[in-house]
Every structure is written in structure tokens, then in C-alpha cells.
Amino acid sequence: MDHVTKVAQPIAHATAVGLDSSRLPRHVAIIMDGNGRWAKSRTWDRTRGHQQGAEVVRSITTESVKLGIARLTLYAFSSENWSRPPAEIDFLMELLDRFLKNELPTLQENDVRLEAIGSLQRLPLNVRKTLDRIINTTAQNKSMVLCLALSYGGRDELTDACRAIAREVQAGRIAPEEITPQTIQSHLYAPHAHDVDVVIRTAGEQRMSNFLPWEATYAEFISVAPLWPDFGIAAYHAALQEFQRRERRFGGV
Ligand code: FPP
């Protein structure tokens, strides 16, 4: 695919769906909420909500590429989610493993690079191996980064960064006075990622839930009503249109 094709297609697509292609967010982060409620309303097991949720991950990822978004971070499993019943955790881990294996051709076709952030060492070995394989296989892809927040907690991320910086101070490589916001940024799980422009949370919830506290400091927060398994392309476009209506001042006037 040549450069012109890659750039021209997203602009046309964004315009066609009512978005200003020159003001699209570079980094979209999504808190995928409501899988359990979606299943419960149908008297189904919660796991069916997660299963349907994985389908939505596929469609929103593909749509993000079509729009020309550079980075999509999805909150797939939080550090707090480890307190869920073991059977639900096992199901989510198996679902993730299967999803990653099945998605590889789609990631390659769409030129998407996979990344993961979080306390990944806590994940089961099979999931870690699959993640490593897909991350390595997609490492050269350029159109978009799909970043999965797995076993992720924002406070854990900042604590890990503090520990790493403290070790550097202890070793005499850096003086405490030399620590700047850039020092902290460079010790995050994804140090080179652009700041989050917009956080979208489904199921009408309005909390950040320990998600990207450093990276989303200046993000617009958009809460949308649909439960994650019902979150379709049209609702995604509507959320991005809402983002484009916001005036971002970054503390200025
Ligand atoms: C929140 O819904 C969702 C999760 C904790 C897990 C998110 C997982 C998926 C969308 C599917 C798998 C992901 C990938 C990347 C394949 P909830 O269970 O908290 O819903 P509730 O608040 O209605 O109970």
C-alpha cells in the first residue's frame, strides 16, 4: 500500500461519516463497560457479555484504522479485575488468548501493531506467550497501534515508574533535582505514546477507574449510554463528533 492510499482513505472515510478529518483524536482510549449488565438483562451468564464484547473490540479496532486514528488503547482487564470470581477471570484470559490468535490476520491486513500495558507478569503464561508472539509479528505495522491495557492499574504504573527512577537516583545516574515530568513519562509502560486525547466510557458510567492517570491528564471524557456489547460504529462516530465539539484549552484561555 503506498503512502497516498494510506493517508487519503481515512480522510475520505472520516468526512463521509461526519467527522472533521483534520481534528481527529490521535489517541483514543476506551473503558469498555457493561458486559455483565448486557448478559444479565438477557438472563445469560456474564461470560456471554464478554464474548459479545470481544466482537465489538474487533469492529471498533477496524473502524479506528479506517478513520486514521493513530493509537487506540482499550481497558481490557484492570488490576482490580483480579478480585473477580476465578471462573470469570479464567474465561476472560481464555477469551483474550483466543481473540489474539484469531485476530492476527485482521491485524496484519489492517497494518495494526499490537502493544500491551500493565502488570503483564501477572497474566497466565499462555496469554503472555501469545501476546509476545502477536506483538513481535505485528511490530513493523504502521497504520495504527492497538494497545491493550491488561492487568493495568494507573497507580501501579506510576509506582513502577517511581521505583525505576529511585533506582537510577540510588545508582547516581540522575539527581533528584533533575527529575522532570519527561523523566516520569519516559518510565511509563508505553513511554513514546502520544497523550490521550479522548477517553470514552460506555454503560453511562462517569468514572476513570485507575485508567491512564498520567496519559489522560488533558483528555476529554465522554460517557456514552450503550453497554459495551451494544456499542456500534454509529455510537463511536457520535462520541468522536462530541469530542470535536469540545473546545480544548489545555489550561490556557
Ligand atoms: C467491563 O464489563 C468489561 C471488562 C472487565 C472486560 C472487558 C473485556 C472485553 C470487552 C472482552 C475481551 C477483550 C478483548 C480485548 C478480547 P463488566 O463485566 O464490568 O460489566 P458490568 O459492569 O455490567 O458488570
Boltz pocket constraint, residues with backbone or C-beta under 6 A from the ligand:
constraints:
  - pocket:
      binder: B
      contacts: [[A, 32], [A, 33], [A, 34], [A, 35], [A, 36], [A, 37], [A, 38], [A, 49], [A, 50], [A, 51], [A, 53], [A, 54], [A, 57], [A, 74], [A, 75], [A, 76], [A, 77], [A, 78], [A, 81], [A, 92], [A, 95], [A, 96], [A, 99], [A, 148], [A, 228]]
      max_distance: 6.0
